[in-house]
Amino acid sequence: MMVEKKLAYLVGMVGAFTFPVEGVLLPVSIASHIVLFITFAWLADVRRAAVWMGTASAATLSTWALLGTNPVRILLALTPFSSQNMPVVAGLWLLSAWFYWDVVRLLERSSWTLASAVLYVLGAGLLPYKIGSVFLSAAFVVLGIRMGINSTRTE
């Protein structure tokens, strides 16, 4: 594997693992979106990566603007989370899930990317419930592990 491609996978691993961590520390996790956009554009397709970046950023920003929080903080909240805006936010997350599925499956057709895509879709659909945040975070952890594995391959 070329050094440049290994570097792209390493950058992607950092971006993927940043999502759950950044979600705990900041109200909006835009940095992880930017790092993943760079990785997706580098390894897959710039146009598809840009569409995912736009829809995912809209979902993240709407979560913060309409709900005053982010998916990771919904999970960590001590009380059940409810809002009349939740259907709008979940809908935007589901829209971004469509494009996430598309772009991660372009990276490679493996059980890892399929698992990550399925977890993202489940997380988006179940976002009104705390379990949705778990699935979203798990999607990025699975993607991060796969990117880490790909960055160390010696093929």
Buried (B, 14 or more C-beta within 10 A) or exposed (E): EEEEBBEBBBBBBBBBBBBBBBBEEBBBBBBBBBBBBBBBBBBBBEEBBBBBBBBBBBBBBBBBEBBEBBBBBBBEEEEEBEBEEBEBBBBBBBBBBBBBBBBBBBBEEBEBBBBBBBBBBBBBBBBBBBEBBBBBBBBBBBBBBBBBEBBEEEE
